[in-house]
Amino acid sequence: MTVLLICLLGVNVSFIECAPYTKGIIESQDGTYRIAIDRIPDAEVFKERMSLLKDGTPVWDKEHHSGDYYYVSNTGCVVSKITINMNAVLAFHDRTGVIRNVINIPSACGGTFTNSGEFFFFLSGSEGLYMFDNTGAEIDNFGVCNKYTVSDGGHIVTVIRDNRLIVHNNGMIVWETSIPSVHLRAMVMSHDGSLLSLIDNKYVWVFDISAKKEIFRKEIPNPVALAISPEGSLFAIAREERDITSTVTVLLLNIKNKLLWQWSHKFNEACETVHGIEITDGSELHVYSTDDLFRFAVQ
């Protein structure tokens, strides 16, 4: 059974489609580049063929010792990660497939490219948040933190350390403030680094980083996912109510904490839920469930 509750108050949101969501695809943020992995039959253990595709066309492929995760940038650079006893071996591949650098990092937690593709961030549980360029040269380390997010170009870096929000601009701390909760589930930033939003198990916060102040906080029970539009004018929050199955409600708010639209969906399977939402550059709202992608146009 599906329940749709649509409230249009100053924004036009229209349903596009519900399509099967293919898990395990590693692609760039803009979807241009994609990593494809094929096992090499009868090869030595943990050997595979890694290919980089651009708009579906092969750019390069190579035999590679099996990695447990891959990161690909909007410019076609790739980082492969092999985890050994919680320690990561990162290999930085340029857009032609040549390995430029190999780095060992203890207590691996995960990483991400900036949208510009210029920088790669990787979090170590013991050594802190590393910032590399796309060749694997270390640029900075922002210390041990719980969560982090970065601006489109990587110049604004925001970290959560215990109950402190710390904002860096070009490597310098420009603002610190306390956060009432240490149980943060997600944090996102507008592309220019001017706005930041956080959710814990009960609230959503929105901060104006450039003005160094909290704009609003809103009580939303059981939030599970968070998104901000690239220019920072819209915020999307998904919340979940669960009995045997899950009912997820997605709320769309503006910068003034005004509810613009909401949509609810009741899943039929006990394991099905929403694990991510996104507001794209193309003015679409994407809601990612366990098996499906729900797409909406936002105008």
N, C-alpha and C positions, 0 to 999 in steps of 0.2 A: 504494500500500500504506500502511495506517495502523497504527501500533503504539501501543497504549495500555498504559501502566504506571502503575497506580494503587496508592498506598500510603496507607492510612488509619491515622493514628496520633494520635488525639485530636481530629480534626476531620472532619466529614462533608462530602465534596465530591461532588456529583452532576452529571453532564452534562445540560445542558438542550437545546442545539441547536447546529448549525453552520448559519449563515445567510449568504447573500451579503453582503459588506461593500461598501456604496456609498461610493466615494471622492469627495472634493470637496464634501461637505456641511459647511457651516459652521453649527455649533449651539452653544448654551450648554452649560456643563458638566453641568447636570442634564437636558438634552435638551428643555427647555420651549420655548425660542426657537430659530428657525432662519432663516438668510438664504437667500433664493432669488434667483438672477440670471437674467435673460432678456435676450438681445440685442435691441435695437430695430432692426427691418429698415429699410433705406434711411435710417437716421439718420446723423449725422456720425460720423466715425471715433472709436472708443473711447467710444461712448455705449451705455448699457445701462439696464435697469430693475431696481432693487434693491428687494426686498420683505422685510419682517419678518413672520414667521409665529409665532403662539403656539399651541402644540398643534395645528398644521396650519391654523389660521384666520388669514387676513391681518390684520395690525395696521395697516400702512401700506406704501405703495410710492411710488417716486419715480424720475424719470430722474436718472441719475448718470454722471459720467465714469468710465470703466472703472477699477476697482481690481484689484490683483493679489492682494489678500487681505483678509479681513474677520474681525473678532473680535466676538463677541456675548456679553453677560453674562447671568447668571441673572435679572437685573432688566429685561432688554430694551434696554439701551443698546448701541450699536454703534460700533465704530471701523473705518473703511475705510482701507486703506493703498495708496498708489500709489508704486512705486519708480521713481526716475529717476536713472540712473547711480549706483546703490547708495545714494542718499539717499531717505528716506521722507517722503511727505506724508501726515500722519495727519489725518483728519476725524472729530471726535467727534459722533455723532448721539444725541440723547436718545430716550426710548422712544416719542415721537411722530414721530420722523424729522427733527426740526429740528437743523441743524448748530449746535453750541454753540461749537466752536473748531476751528481748523486750525493744525497745527504742522508745521514742517519739521525733520527730524532727519537728520544725516549718518551714513553707514556703518551703514545699517539692518541689524539682526540678527533681530528678531522680538519679539513681545510676548504678554501674557496678561492677562486679567481675574482678579481674585481671585474665589473662590467667592461671596463676599458681594456682588459686583458693585459695591462701593464704590470700588475702585481699579483702575487699569490700569498695568501695568509694561511698559516697552519698552526694549530693549537697543540702544545704539549702540556700534559697535566703537571709536569714537574719543572719545566723550563720556561713556560709562558707562551705568549702569542708571538710567533715569528712573522716577519714581513720579508718576502723575497721579491726580486724582480723575476720576470718570466724566464730568465736563464738559470735561476737557482742561486744567484748572489744574494747574501743576506743584507737587508737594508736596515732593519730595526728589530727590537724585541720589546713588547709592551708589558711584560711581566705576567705572572700567573693570574688567571681570571676564570670566572665561571662561564660567561658568555661574551660574545663580541659581535659587532657588525661594522661595516665600512661603507664609505660613500662610493659613488660610481667610479671615481678616479683613484680612490684609495688614500686620499689626503686627510680625510676626517675618519678617525678610528675611535669607536666608542666601546669601552669594556665595562663589565660588571665584576667588581672584586668584593666579595662578601656582600655587604649591603651598600656599596658605594658605586655610583655611576661616574665614570672618569672619561672625559672627552679629550682626545689628542688632535691637534691640527698641525700637520707637517712635522710630527714627532714631538711636539711640545704640548704639555698639559695646559688646556685653556679653561677647563671648567670641571668642578667636582661637586656632586650633591648626593645626599643620602637617598636610598630607596627603601620604602617601608618593608618590602618583602625580599627574602633571599630565595624564594621558590619560583624563580622565573621560568616560564615555559618557552617564550620566544621573544625576540627583539628584532625590529626591522627599521631601516632608515630610508628616507627619501634619497633619490639619486645624487642630489647636490649636497647632502649631509646636513641640511638645515633643520630637519624634523626627525624625531625618533619616537617610536612607540614600543611599549612593553606589555606583556601579559603575564600574570601569575595564575594561581588557581581561583581567583575571585575578581580581579580588577584588570582594566586596561588603562595605561597611562600614555599621554602624549606630551612630549617635550619640544619646545622651540630651542634648539641647540644654539642658533645664532644669537638669540636674545637671552640665553642662559636662564630659562624659566620653565616651569611646568604649565602647560596650557590647560589640561583638564585630566581628570581621572573618572572612570565610570565603572560601577559595579556590574559585572557580567558573570554569573555563576558558570563554572566549569568551562572556561574557554580552552580550546585545543589548538587553534591556529590563528595566525595574524598576518595581515598584508597591508602595505601602504602603496598608494599610487606613485609613479615615478616623480611627479612634481609635488607630491605631498598634500594634495587637496582632499583625498578620500582615504578612509581607513576601513578595512574589512576584518571582521572577527567572526570566527566559527566557534560555536559553543555546542556542547553535547549533553543530552539527557539519555541515560541508559537504564533499561530494565533487562529484558531478555535480549532485545535488539537495541539499536542506537537511533535516536532522532537528533539530527544536526540542524542547527539554525545558523544561517549566515546573516550578519548585520552589516550594513553599509552606513558609515557615519561621515560627516564632513568635519572640517577643522574646528567648527564651533560646537562639537559634541551633539549635533542634531542627527537623529535617525532619519535616513533618507529612504531606505529600502530594506526589506528582510525576506528571506526565503528559507523554508523548512522542508526537510526530506526525511522520511522514515525508511530505514533500511530493513530488508527482510531477513538478512543473514546476521547471525549473532556476531560474527567476526568483522562485519563491514562497518567502517566509520570513515570520517574525513581526517586525513593526515596532513593536508596542506592547502593553502589558498594563495592566489597571486593576482595582482592587478597589473596587466601588461602595458607596454608602450603603445600597443595598438588599441587601447581602451576596451580591453576585455577583462572580465572577471573569470578566473579559472578556479574551480573547486575540485580538488583531487581526493577521491575516495580510494578504498583498497583496490577496487577493480574498475572504476569508471572515472572519466573526466567530464564534469559539467561545465559548459561554456556559456557565458552571458555577455552580451554587448552592453557597454555602459556609455551613455551619452549625456 
